[in-house]
Amino acid sequence: MDNDPKHALDADAAQLQRLGYAQQLLREMGGFSNFAISFSIISILTGAVTLYGHGLRFGGPFVMAVGWPLVAVMTLMVAASLAQLASSFPTAGALYHWAAMLGGARVGFFTAWLNTIGQFAVTAGIDFGLAEFVADMLGFPRERGYVLPLYAVILLSHAVLNHVGVRAVALLNNLSAWYHVAGVAVLIGALVAFAPRQELGFLFTRFTAEPHAYHYGFLIGLLQAQWTFTGYDASAHVSEETKDPTRNAPWGIFLSVAVSAVVGYILLVGVTLAIGDLSATAAAPNPFLYVLRESLGPALGGALVWIAIGAMWFCGLSSVTSNSRMLFAFARDGGLPFSSHLASVSERFRSPHVAVWVSVVAAFLVAIWSGAYAAMVALSTLALYASYAVPVWVGWRARRDGTWAHRGPWDLGRYSSIVNAVALVWCAAIMVLFVLPPNELAGYTFAGLLLLLVGYWVFFQRHTFVGPKVTLAPPASAAAQPGPGT
C-alpha cells in the first residue's frame, strides 16, 4: 500500500485514465466512507421499517424470522458478483460500464437505463416512505394530501446538499453509518428493557391478513427484505471519488449487505417479539409505529420512531448521491437526452449538479405516477436487479471466453461461476415474483418502460451511441468502435 497520499491519488487518477476518463470529481472518500454510502442506502431503518407492515400482513412473523435471512444470503451472492466487477472496473458508470465493456454498447445502454430507472424509483420509495412516516407522527391524515408536500420538501433538502456540499455529504454518509448502528442499538435496548415480549416460538407464526394462500403471501412478503437490500451498487458509483477503489469499492458493496443483514435481523426479531395482538397490529395503518407505541408507550415509542425517521433522511441523501453519479457517467458517454448538460460538473462545488436536480425531479414524478408506495418499491426492485443481473451475466460469459482475463484484487477465483449462477437464478426469481398481484402496476410500468427503451435505442441511439471509451467487447460489437474524445 502506497503511504504517500498524493502519489496514491495520482495512481487512482492514472488508473481511471486507462479506463478512458479524466479525473473530474473530487476524490476524497476513504474505505469507510465508501461502505457508508451503500450501508446508508440499504438502511435497515428505512426498508425494513417502512415495509414492516407489508411483510407482516402477507406472511406474519415467519417472514421476519425466515424470509429475511433467506433474502440476505441470496443477496450476498449478487453483491459478491458485483464486487468482483467493481474491483476490475472502478468507474462512476459502474454497472453500465461493466456491461458495455464486456458485452458491447447495446448491453451497456440497457443496463444503464435499467439502473437509472431503478434508482429514480428507489429515491422515490425512500423519501415518500419518509414523508408518510412524518405525516403519521405529526398526526396528518395521509388521504388529505399532506404527504406529497412533505415529500417535495425532503427531496429539495437532498438536492441542495448534493449540489453544494460534496464534502458535507461525504461526512454525513459517515455519520449515517454510525447513526444507523446506534439507532438500532437504542431501539433494541428499549424493547429489551421495557417492552413485554413473546416467546421465541412466536417468530415462526404463520399469519396472513390477505386473501391468498399462505405460501403465496410469504413469497410476496419477501419484498420487505429484498427492497431493503437494494442500492448497494452505490459503492461502485462513487469509485471515482474513492481512494484505492479497486479494494475499497468492492468491500463497500459486500460488507454493506453483510452488516445490514445481521443488524437488520436483530432489529426485526426485537420488534416482532414486542407484538401484542398480531391481528390488531397487522390491521393498523402503520404497524411499526403501532408496535412501538403499544409496547413502549406513546412518548418513548414515538421518540424511537423519530430516530428511524432520521435514518430515512440519511438514506434518501445517499440515494440521490448514487443516482446522480450514474446519470453523470451515462451522460458523459452520450447515452441520455441533453447529455452535455447532464455531464457537466459545477466548477465551484465539483458536483454533477444538473444530474442531481434531474434525479430528484424524476423521483418526484415516479411518486406521482405510481401513487402507491408498494408499487414504487416493487418497480425499483425489478429495475435494479435487472441491471445487476446483466453485467453479472456478461462478466461470466467474458471470463469463460477469455475476454475478461485481468481482474482486480477482489476476486472470487474458482468460486466465480457458482456464485454468479446463484445470483442470476435469484435475480430471475425476483423478476417473476414482484410483478405478481398486488404488484401488477409495477410489472406493467416496467414492461412499458422496456418497450420505450427498445424504441429509443432502435430509432435514436443504435447508430450513434458507442459506449465507454475503453472496451473489452469483441470487435463485432458496437462498443468496439472508437468513441469521441474526452
N, C-alpha and C positions, 0 to 999 in steps of 0.2 A: 504494500500500500504506500503510495507517494505521500510523504509528510509535508511537502510544500503545497499549501493551498492554491497558490496562483498557478503552479505547474499542473496541479490536478485539474483545475478548471480549464486550463488550456488544452489538456488532454481530452477532457469531455467535449470541448468545442471542436477539436480536431476529429474526434470520433463522429460527431454529428455532421461535420463537413464531408466525411467519407460516405455518409448516407445521403448526401446531396443537398444539405441545408446549412445556411449560416446561422450562427448563434444570435437570435434576436431577443428572446425572452430572458428575464432576469434569472440566473441560475444560483439560487441561494438555499434550496431545500436540502436538508440532510436526510439520513435514513429514517429517523423518527417522523419527520415532517411528511415524508412520502407515505409512510404507513398510516399516519394520522388522517390524511385526506380520504383514503379508502375506508378506514375504520369509521370515520365520521359520516360518510355517505351510507355505508351499511347501517349504521346507527340502530343498535338494538333497542334504544329508547324511542325510535320512530316506527320502523316497520313492525316490530313485534308488539308495540303498544297500540298504534292506530288500527292495526288489523287484528287485534286480540279478539274482538267481538266476532269477526268473520270466522276465525278458527274455532272459537267456542261454539258458535251457532251451528256450524257444519259438522264438526267432529268431536266437540267436547274436550274434556281434559286429556283424552287419549291422543289427540292431535299435538298437544303440547309435549306430552311425555315421549311419544314415539315418532311423531311426524317431524319435529324439529331436528333431532339427531339424524334421522334418515336423510332429510334435505341437506343438512350440514355436510355429511360425508360425501354425498354426490357432488355438492358444490365445490368441495375441496379438489375433486378430480378436474373440474373445469378450471378452477383457479390455478392449479399446478400446470395445466396445459398452457394457459395464457402466460403464466410467469416464465415458462421456458422461451416463449416467443419474445417477451419483453426484454429478456436478457440479451438476445441477439440483435434486436432492432429497437434501440431506445430513442424513439422519436415521439413528438407530440401527437402525431397521427395515430399511433398505437395500432389498434385492430385494423383500421383501414390500410395503414402502411404494410402491416404483416401480410394481409390478404392480397394486396396488389403486388408486392414484391415477389410473393411465392406463387400467386395464381393468375396474375395479369390485371390489367386496368379494369376490365368489366367486373371481375370479382371484387376488387377493391372498391369500386364505385358503389355497388350494392351493400357491401359491408359498412361503408361509411354512412350511407343514408339510414340503414337499419339502426346503427349505433346512435346516430343523431336523433332520430325519431324516438328511440328508446330513452335517451337522456332528456329530451323535452318532456316526455311523459313521466319520467322519474321525478324531475323537478316539480312538475305539477302535482304528482301524488304526495310528495313530501310536504310542500308548502300548503296545499289545500287541506291535507290532513291536519297540519298545524293550525290552520285557520279554524277548522271545525272544533279542535280542542280548546282553542282560545275562546271561541263563541260559547261553548258549553261551560267553561269555567266562569265566564262573565255573566252567564245566565241569559244569553241572547238566543232566541229561537232560531234554529237553522233555516226553517222554511220562510222566514221573513226577509231574507236577502242580506243578512249581516255577514255571512261567510265570505262572499265574493269581495267586498271592500277590504276586509281584513287580509284576504289572500293577496290582493293587489299591493297593500302596504308592505307585507312581508317580502314579496318579490322585489319591490323597489329597494328595500334595505339591502338585499343581497346583491342587486345590480350595482348600486352605488359603491359598496365596499369592494367588489371585484374590479370595478373600473379604476378607482383612485387609490386603492390600498393593497398592492401586491404583497408588500412585507407584512402589513397588518393581517391579511387573510392567512398568510403562512403561520403567523403567531397564533391566530385564532384557531387554526386547524390543530396545532399542537395542544392548545388549551382544551379543545373539544375532546381529544382522545382521553385526557385525564378527567375531564368533566363527565364523560360517559361512564368511565370506570367508577369514579367517586359517586356518581348519581345512582348507579345500580347498587353499590355498597350501602349507601344510605337507605335506599328503598327496601332492600332485603333486610337490613338491620332493623328497620322499623317494623316490618312484618313479623320477623322472628321475635322481637321483644314485646310487641303489643297486640298483634292480631291473633285471634283464635285460629287453630289450624286443623285441617282434615288429616286423617290417616294417610300414609304414603300410598296405600292402595287406591285412594281416590283418583290419583293421576291416571289410572288405567280405566276410568269410567268411560264407557262409550255412550255418547249422547249426541243427538242432533235435533235442532229445532226446525229443520227444513223438511219438506215433503219428499224426501228421497231415501233410498236405501242407505244404510249406514256406511257401507264401503264406498259408495259414490260420494257421500258427504265428506268422509275422511280425505279422499283424494282432492276434492275441491278445497277443503280446509288447508291443504298444504300451501296454498297461495300465500298464507300469512308468513311462513318461513321463507318461501322462495323469493317473494318480493323483498323481504328484508335483506337477503343475500344477493343484492344487485349493486352495481356501481363500483365494485372493487377494481375495475379496469382504470379507475381514476389514477391509480399509482403509475400506470403506463402513460396516461395522457399528459402527466406533468413531468415526463422523463427529461425534457429539455430544460426544466427548471430544477432538476435534481442532481446533486453531486454524486459521482460514481454510479450512474444509473443502471449499468449492466448488473449490479448486485442489489442496489437499494430498491429499484422499481419492482423486480420480481419478488423480493422478500416482502415488500409492501403489499402486493397483491395477495400472496399466500397467507401471511400472518394476519392480515386484516380479517380474512374469513375464519381462520382457526381461532383467534382470540374472541371474535364475535360469537362463534359457535358455543364456546364454553361459558362466557359471561352471560350470553343471552339465555342459555338453558337454565342457569341458576336463577335468573330473573323470572322466567316463565314458571318454573317449579314453585318459587316463592309466592307469586301472585295467585296461581291456580289453587294451591293448598289453602289460601286465605278465603276462598269462595265459601259462602254460607249456603244460600239457596241457589242451586245450579240453574233451575228453570227461571227464577226471577232475574238472575244475573244475565242469562242469555237474552232475556226479553228487554233488558234495559237499553236505552238509546246509545249509551256509551258504557259497555260492560267493564272496561278497565277502570274508568272513573268510579263506577258503581262499586267495584270490589274494594278499592282503597277507601272510599268514604264509609262503606258499611263496616269494614273490618277495623279501620283506624279512627273513624270519626271524621266529620266534615272538615275540621281545622287541619289536622295532621295529614289526612288523606289528600285534601286539596293542595297543601304545601308540596307534597311529593309529586303531584301531577304537574305543578308548575316547574319542578326540576326537570321532568320529562319534556315539558314544552321548551325549556331552554335547549335541551339536546336536539330537539327537532329543528330549532332555528339554526344551530350549528350545522346540522345535516344539510339543510337547504343551501346554506352558504357554500359548502364544499361541492354540492351538486352543480351549482352554477359555474364554479371554477372549472370543473371537469368538462362540462358541456361546451363552454366557450373555447377550451383548448382543442376539442375535437372539431368544432366549426372552423377555427383558425387554421388548423392543419389541412383540412379538406379544401378550404377556400384557397390556401396557398398554392395548391396544385390545380386550381381552376375547376373544381368539381361542383360548385354551387352558383346559383344566380347571384350577380353582384359580388363575385369573388374578390375583386380588387379591394372593395370596401371591407368585406368580412376578414380579409387577411391583413388589414392594417393594424399597426401597433402604436399605441399612444407614445409619443416621444417623451412626454413628461413622466408618465406613470409606468411605462414599459409593460402595459397590459393590452390584450387584444380587445379593446374597448367596444368596438362595434359588435363583435361576436358575443360579448357579454350581454348587451342590450337585446340583441336578436334572440338569445337564449331565453331570457325572461319573458319577452313578448310571446314567443312561441309556447312557452309553458302556460301562460295565461290563456291563450287560445285553445290549448288542449283541454283545459278545465271547462271552458265554455262549451266546447264541442261534446265532450263526454257526459258532463253533468254529474254522473255517479262516480263516487270515489273508487269503488271496486273496479269499474271499467278503466280508470286511469292506471291503476296499479297492474291490472292484467295486461293492458296494452304495453306498458313499459317492460314488463317481464318477458312478454313474447318477443318484442323487437330487440331487446338487449341480448337475450340468449340466442336468438338467431344470429346476431352479429358476433357473438362469442364462438358459435359453432363453425362458422365459415372459415376463419383463419386457422382454427384447430384442424379442420379437415384438410385444407390445402397445405398446412405445415406437415401433417402426417404423410401426405402424398409426396411432398417435396423431399422429405427425408428418405422415403422409400426409393425414389428415382435418382437420388444423389444431388438434386438441385440445391438443397439446403445442407451443405456439408460442414460449414464452420458455425459452431454455436457458441453462445455466451457461457460465462462461468456458472450460471444457474441452469443446470441441465438434468433431465430425468433419466438420461442414459438408457439402459436396456429396458427400463420400465415405461419408456415413452409411449409405445404402441398400445399397451394395455390401459394406461391411464387415459390416453386420448380416446380410445374406444368407449370406455365407460362414460367419459364426458360427453361424447357425441350421442350416445344412447339416451342419456339423461336429458340433454337438450331437446332431442326429438320427442321424448315423453312430455316435456313441458309444453312444447308447441301444440300438442294434441289436447292436453289436459285443460289448459287455461283458455280454450275457446269454447268449451262445453258450457251449457247453462249452469249458472246465470251470467256467464261472461260472453254471451253471443256478440254484444256490441263491440267488445274488444276484438273479437275474431273478424267481424265484418269490416271494422275500421282498418285492421291490419291488412286484410285481403285487398281492400280498396286502395290503400297506400302502395301496396306492391304493384298493382296494376298501373297506377300513376307513375311509379318509378320506372317500370318497363317502358312506358310510353316516352317518358323524359329521356331515357337512355337511347332508345331507337331513333327518335326524331331530332334530338338536340346534341347529345353528348357522344354518341358512338364513334364519330369520326374526328372528334376534337379532343376528348379527354384522354390523356396519356398516362395519368397516374403519377406516382412518386418519381423523383429524379433518378433514383438508383433502383434497379430491379434484378431479381434472380430468376424471373419467369422465363420460360423458353422463348426463343426468338419469334415464334409464330404468334405469340400473344401481343395484343395491342400495347401492353405495358412495356414491351421491349423497345418501342420506338423512342428516340431521344426526346426528352421533354424540353420545355422552354427554359431559358437561362434564369437563374435566380437573381 
